Amino acid sequence: MLSRVANNLFWMDRYMERSYGLINLIKTNYNSTIDSGDYSSWGIIMKSYMGQIESEEYENYMDSISAIEFMIFDTKNPNTLINILNKSRENARSVQEHISKELWLSVNTYYLHISKSSTRKKLKKSNPIIFLNDLLKYNHIYYSTADISQERGNAYCFMCLGKYIERVAQSIDFLSVRILDLDEEKQNFQDTYFWKNLLTSIGGYQLYIKTYKSIFNIENIIEMITINEFFPRSIFYSIEKLNIHIKRLNEYNKLSDKKLNFKIGKLRNDVKYTTLEILKNKGIKEFLREVKFQVNQISESINQIYFSLKV
């Protein structure tokens, strides 16, 4: 497989994962603003996720509908949903010989839907949560289509590397932006509704209730998102998947890089044997900083090994 093809497969799935995370972020913040009446958080998200936007540029997006419309449909900002989906689609278009026909159709259909003027009009006419849930259905179709139709070979492994590297990054950002950076006033506001909404947005509410069988506790939530081995969006789960697919690529291509194997093995063990007590002593921010640094190193190694050679 050409390195260009491997790179396109990697980014096709990474952008799809990014689109899923962006929609869930928008859902979470919308529900928070409805419950609190505080719309200033849209400005924070604009800066954090839409790039370096000067304050006067996002002052026009301080109401929820305008903010959502911007983050989904603006064609000038590269980080909006429509542009993320366009990038995924272009990557998918270039590797159609390596993905199933059904998978290509799911990506293309999603982009065509978001590009329709009627879709944009629907946002202003319907409940934003219903609108966002309708968009998420396209992500679910993509994931399920990949699961049942994509051949398990090199292509699938590169897709999974993109997906899980992006997911780790999102989990780190989620903890940093949505939990750790909350100011004291907002933390006092966090009641059962807030935490339920937050966990639901990342698909973790039911697992939390089953696991902890208690009222919401920030330490339990941090533990679940960082080191829970059964939660599909936890940091450890994603790192474990990265480890698995790197090993499979090595087996398929009889190619093994000791430095990459060491990096992913070290990170896996570091996170696997981290406990809540260790997180408390080290500090969650330092833990996240270390994980992010190591994931970036792994991503760079993958780029050097697989995307600069024929495999």
N, C-alpha and C positions, 0 to 999 in steps of 0.2 A: 504494500500500500504506500502510495506517495505521501510524503510528509505534509504536503498541502491538503490532501484529502483528510488525513488524520486531524489536522488543525481545524478544518471546517466542521468536521463531526463534533469535535470538542466544543467549539463555540456555538454550534447549532443548539446543543443541549444546554449549554451554560446560559445562553440568552433566554431559552424557554424557562429555565429555573428562575432566572432573574425576573421575568415577567410575572411569574406566580408569586414571588416574594413581594413585588411592588404592589400588586392588587391587594394582597393581604395586609400590607402596611396601610394602604389607603382605607381599607375597611376598618381597621383597628382605630385609626385616628378619627375617622368620621364618627364612629360610635362614641369615642371619648369626648368629642366636641359637643355632640348632642346631649350627653349626660352632664357635662360640666359647664357648657355654655362658653368655654374658653376657646376661641378660634386662633389664638396666637401660635399654637403648635404647628399650623400649616406652614408658617414662615420658617420654623426650625427644620421641618422636613424638606422644604424647598432647598434650603442650604445644604442639608446633609446628603440628599439623594438626587437632587437635580443639578448639582454642580455649584460652582462659585457664582451665585446670583447676588448682585448688590441689593441692598434693602429696598431701594425705590422700585426695583424690578418686580418684587413679589408683593408689594403693598396692595396690588390689584387683586391678589388671590387670597385675601383674608377671610372670605366666606367659603364654606365647604364646597358648594357646587362649582364655583369658579376654580378652586384649587384642584378638585378632582378632574375637571375638564382639561385643565392645563397639563396635569401629570399623565393623562391618558392620551390626549389628542394633539398636543403641540408638536409641530413637525420640525421646529427649529432647534429644540433642545434634544441632544442625543440620548438622554436618559429617560425620556417618556416612553410609555408603553408602546405606542405605535411605532416608534423608531427601534425599540428593542425587538419587537416582533418582526420588523422589516429585516433586521440583521440576521435573526434566526432563519427567516425565510430564504434570504440570499445564500446563506451557508448551506441550507438544505437543498436549494436548487442546484448548487454546484456539485453535490454528492449524491444525486438521485440514483446512481448505479449501485450505491453502497447502502442505501436504506430501503425499507419496504415502500411500495407504492402507497399503501395506506398511511404510512407515517408522513410522507411528503404531502398528501392530501390534507391531513389534519393541520399541518403547519400553514399551508397555503390558504385553507378555508378560514382559519383564525385571522390571518392578516387581512384577507378580503373583507371579513366581517367588520373588523375594527376600522377599516378604511372607508366604509360606507357613510355617507352624510346622514342617513337615517339612524345609524347607531349613535352618532353624536347627539342628534335631536332627542333620542330616547332617554339619554341621561337626564335632560332637563324636564322630561315629562313623567318619569317614573321614580319610584323609591330608589335612592342610590345603592342601598344594600342589595336589592333585587337585581339591579343593573350589574353590580360588581360580581354577584354570584353567578349571573349568566355568563360573564366573561371567564370566570374560573372553570366553568364547565368545559370550555375549550382546552384549558390546561389539563383537566382530568382526562379528556379524550386523547390528548397527545400522550400522556403517561401510560394509559391503558393500551393504546395502540402500539406503543413501543414495546410494552411488556408481552403482548401476544403475537406480534407480527415481525419483530426485528430479529434477524439471525444473531445468535450468540457467538460472535467472533471478534476480530479486531475492531470493527466499526462500533459494535455495542460497547466495548471496553472504553474506547475514546469518548463516546457519548457520556458514559457514566463518570469518567474522570472530570469532564466539564461540569456535570450536574452536581457532583458532591463537593468539588472545590468551591463552587458558587454557594452551595448550601451552608458550608462551614462559615464562609464570609458573612452570609446573611444571619446566621445564628449569633455570631459575634456582634454584628451591628444591632441586631434585635435587642440583645442584652444591654449594649452600651447606650443606645438611643432611647429605647422604650422603657427601660427599668433603671439602670444605674444613674442616668443623667436626669431623672425626675427630681424636681426641686422639692423642698420640704412641704410647701403648701399643697402640691399635687399628691405627695405621698400620703398626707393626711386624708386626702379625698378618696384614696384607693379602698373601696369597699368590695364586697363580694361580687357585685356587678362588674366592676372594673377588671378584676382578675379573671373572672369567667370569660369576659369579652376578649381579653388579651390572649388567654390560652386557646380559646376557640379559633382565633385568627391564625394560629400556627398548627391547628389540629391536635392540640395537646390537652384539651379540657377533660375528655373522658379518661384518658390514661392517668392524668393527675388524680382524679377522684378515686380510681381503682387502686393507685399506688399508695397514696397518702391517707385517704379516708379521713380527711380533716379539713378544717377551714383553710383558706388560702394563706400561705406563708411564703414570704419572699425567698427565704433560704431553700425551701423545697422546690420552688419554681426554678431557681438558679441551678440547683442540683439536677433537675430533670432536663433542662436545656443543655447542660454541659456534659454530664457523665452518664446519663441514663442509657443503657445499652439496648432498650426496647423501643425508645421514642425515635421515629424516623427522621426527625429534624434536630436531634441532639448533636452536639459537636462530636462526641465519641462515635455515634452511629455512622456519621459521614466519613470520619477518618478510617473506621473499620472497612467501609465500602471502598475507599480509595486504596487501602492496603490490598484488598482482595483483587481488584481489577488491575493493579500494577503487577501483581504476581501472575495473573492470567496472561497479560501481555508478554511478560517474560517467557512464559511457557509456550505461547503460540509462536513467538518469533525467535525463540532461543537466544534471547537478548537479555542480559542482566547487568545492571549498573550497581555496583556495590555501594556507591555514595547515596544513590536514590533509595535503595533498599534499606540502608542504615537510617536515612532521614525519616522515612515513613514508619519504619519499625520503632524508632525512638519516640516519635510523636505518639504513635498508637499506645505504647507502654506508658508514657508519661501521663496520658489522659486516662487510660484504663485503670491505673492504680492511684489516681487522684481521688481523695475522699472529701466529703464536705468539710471535715476538720482541716485538711490541707488547704482547701480553698479559703477558709476563714483566716488561717495563719498567713498565707501568701498574699491574699487579697485578690478578689475576683478580677479587678482591672489588670493586675500584673499577670494573672493567669491567661486572660484573654490576649494580652499583648504578646506573650510568649507563643501562644498557639498561632496567632495571626502571623508572626514572624516565621515560624517553622512551616506553615502552610504556604507562605509566599516562596520560601526556599524550594519546597517540593514542586510548586507550580513552575518555577524557573528551571528546575532539573528536567521536568517532563517536557518543557519546551525545547530544551537543548538536546535531549536524547531522542525524542520521537518526532518532533516537528522540523528538525534540521537534517533528518536522514530518511532513507527509504526503509520502511519496515514492512 
